């Protein structure tokens, strides 16, 4: 029931909240949560390597995983199948997006790791271990001759691999960033 | 400006507004009866003499159907559906396109809103769904649908358009496809939810935060980077679509709404927002929505869906049934604000007349334009061109191709050979009344 006493209490609460500043008029129903509890969901990786997990993998290990879990859609040795080719020396001529490949277009190696980890395999996303994701990323980079055939990829080495198309982008609306 | 000389039956003249039969738009406003008179000119008592006597249909002579809990359109409207890119649910993405040529007004019915999903449509239990905001904040917070539903709500009408909408227009020859196939990856709805700035006020924002990485709870965990500028401007965590909970294909139980920005950035099934210093360069921003330019370079962070319009009636696939008065009608919208004006041409751009804009004209929303036209039965090329309040003008196809290029040969109509196409669409009307897609 709405009583005069409650009205006074409510009014004093409003004053107190308003006086406290920035949290003045929002319900504050969000439940505090710490980063440890978010860790299983926090798969964000930045191009400088921030967020890359522990673990490592080599092209040789990646080749085995690729043959088992990826080649059904992306073809033997990444040459393409029902899904896009992952290994290609094709150059971009004209404006068709169909020509985009990892080697001729993707600007950052972290994008490859990130997409495999969050979305692949198509039917079983998030089923690969971080070591497997590093190994698959290493395999794709090595097949594209962007790293050596025995180079290990980990949180330190992966962001240092320079992609050929890295500096070929124009920011369309810089004033909106 | 030529006078058409049309008489409306009361001795008034319908003013010609531009070549090939366009009539002043003011003829539409408060002069509907007059136009009806003009259309009826020549039909007198002698024509009515042979008219069929009216009879009752069976539906007027028996009790109708029971009332359903949730009503759906008449069975006679079965053709008014979306078209599907992946009807057999193969392991790849799936698009559905809005049938603009069967719709009127500016609101896309929820069942006909376009969708693109990259790993099927997740079946999300709303009681178990969580939205987490973390990263460069003072206090990471977790929200449920129930708690968000207790926040102050805001509603706004906003279009959402895929960055790849209209991609068939990059073909060097006009593809003979409906407005649904060409432009069906854009829709408009009233979205209701909680402003993102309200939630960020509660988490607090570290001044180093320049981007928000948004992530969905779908199987690809679709992720896009959004500038903090947009997050603190008009971004919304949307919970409702045209008054009811968001459709599963549109992001149930909650999605990010970024009015005027590329559809893919409006992350559906929203479960996580991480404030960071640099963009994440996710697959979709690093690859898919970075269009290749004729120079060989590519645009990155296109964000905006720029000013665009297209005529929905008449459009490809229609056949005009004889000379006479028609209404040219279509949709205009811009990611940078309200539509200022729409010009229409019936002679392939040689002359233009200003169309009537249906109120309300809302920022970053579909605006319906209308233009009366008397078709004389000869060839005509219908075009529309929109201006927005920020002064942006929809480019002609020649201007667009000069800047952005075109394909060497057409791609499959469901493919996305490039992105962010917004130039003029032209419909060619033949003497037979048949409407084709043309470049003019």
Contacts between the chains, C-beta under 8 A, distances in Angstrom:
chain1	res1	chain2	res2	distance
A	22	B	201	6.5
A	22	B	204	7.6
A	23	B	201	7.2
A	23	B	202	6.8
A	26	B	151	7.3
A	26	B	152	7.9
A	26	B	198	5.5
A	26	B	201	5.7
A	26	B	202	5.4
A	27	B	147	7.8
A	27	B	150	5.7
A	27	B	151	5.5
A	27	B	152	7.8
A	28	B	202	5.9
A	29	B	143	7.2
A	29	B	147	4.0
A	29	B	148	7.9
A	29	B	150	5.9
A	29	B	151	7.2
A	30	B	133	7.5
A	30	B	141	3.1
A	30	B	142	6.4
A	30	B	143	5.3
A	30	B	147	7.0
A	30	B	199	7.0
A	30	B	202	5.4
A	30	B	203	7.1
A	31	B	141	6.5
A	31	B	142	4.6
A	31	B	143	7.6
A	31	B	147	7.7
A	32	B	139	5.7
A	32	B	140	7.0
A	32	B	141	6.3
A	32	B	142	7.8
A	33	B	132	6.4
A	33	B	134	7.4
A	33	B	140	5.1
A	33	B	141	6.6
A	33	B	142	4.4
A	34	B	140	6.8
A	35	B	134	6.4
A	35	B	140	6.5
A	38	B	132	5.6
A	38	B	134	5.4
A	38	B	140	6.6
A	38	B	272	7.8
A	41	B	132	6.6
A	41	B	215	7.8
A	41	B	271	7.2
A	41	B	272	5.6
A	42	B	134	7.3
A	42	B	272	7.6
A	42	B	274	6.9
A	43	B	215	7.9
A	43	B	221	6.9
A	44	B	135	7.8
A	44	B	213	5.0
A	44	B	215	7.4
A	44	B	223	7.3
A	44	B	274	5.1
A	44	B	276	6.9
A	44	B	280	5.7
A	45	B	280	6.7
A	46	B	276	6.3
A	46	B	277	7.6
A	46	B	278	4.9
A	46	B	279	7.8
A	46	B	280	6.0
A	46	B	281	7.7
A	47	B	278	6.4
A	47	B	279	7.8
A	47	B	280	7.9
A	47	B	281	5.0
A	48	B	278	6.7
A	50	B	276	7.8
A	50	B	278	7.7
A	73	B	91	7.1
A	82	B	90	7.9
A	82	B	91	7.7
A	82	B	92	7.5
A	83	B	92	7.1
A	92	B	292	6.2
A	92	B	296	6.2
A	94	B	292	7.8
A	94	B	405	7.3
A	94	B	407	6.9
A	94	B	408	5.5
A	95	B	170	7.2
A	95	B	291	7.4
A	95	B	292	4.7
A	95	B	293	6.8
A	95	B	294	6.1
A	95	B	404	7.3
A	95	B	405	4.4
A	95	B	406	7.3
A	95	B	407	6.7
A	95	B	417	7.5
A	95	B	418	5.3
A	96	B	292	7.3
A	96	B	407	5.7
A	96	B	408	7.7
A	96	B	411	6.7
A	96	B	417	4.8
A	96	B	418	7.0
A	97	B	288	7.6
A	97	B	291	7.3
A	97	B	292	6.4
A	97	B	416	6.1
A	97	B	417	5.4
A	97	B	418	5.7
A	97	B	419	7.4
A	98	B	411	6.9
A	98	B	415	7.1
A	98	B	417	6.3
A	99	B	292	7.5
A	100	B	287	6.0
A	100	B	292	7.3
A	105	B	287	6.2
A	105	B	290	7.8
A	105	B	298	7.3
A	106	B	286	5.8
A	106	B	287	6.1
A	107	B	281	6.8
A	107	B	286	6.0
A	108	B	281	4.9
A	108	B	286	6.6
A	110	B	281	6.6
A	111	B	281	5.1
A	111	B	282	6.9
A	111	B	283	6.1
A	111	B	286	4.4
A	111	B	287	7.4
A	114	B	223	7.6
A	114	B	280	7.1
A	114	B	281	7.9
A	114	B	282	6.3
A	114	B	283	7.3
A	115	B	282	7.3
A	115	B	283	4.2
A	118	B	220	6.6
A	118	B	221	4.0
A	118	B	223	6.6
A	119	B	118	7.6
A	119	B	119	7.1
A	119	B	219	7.3
A	119	B	220	3.9
A	119	B	221	6.3
A	119	B	222	7.9
A	119	B	283	7.4
A	122	B	91	4.9
A	122	B	92	7.7
A	122	B	119	6.9
A	122	B	219	7.9
A	123	B	91	6.3
A	125	B	119	7.1
A	125	B	219	5.0
A	125	B	220	6.5
A	125	B	221	6.7
A	126	B	221	7.5
A	168	B	296	7.2
A	168	B	297	5.2
A	168	B	298	6.5
A	169	B	290	6.6
A	169	B	297	6.7
A	169	B	298	5.5
A	169	B	299	7.3
A	169	B	300	4.1
A	170	B	293	7.4
A	170	B	297	5.5
A	170	B	298	7.2
A	170	B	299	5.6
A	170	B	300	6.8
A	171	B	299	7.8
A	171	B	300	5.6
A	171	B	301	5.3
A	172	B	299	4.4
A	172	B	300	6.7
A	172	B	301	5.7
A	172	B	302	4.5
A	172	B	303	6.9
A	172	B	304	7.8
A	173	B	301	6.5
A	173	B	302	7.2
A	173	B	303	5.4
A	173	B	304	6.1
A	174	B	301	8.0
A	176	B	227	6.0
A	176	B	229	6.2
A	176	B	230	7.1
A	176	B	301	7.7
A	176	B	303	5.6
A	176	B	304	7.5
A	177	B	210	7.4
A	177	B	227	4.8
A	177	B	229	7.0
A	177	B	301	6.6
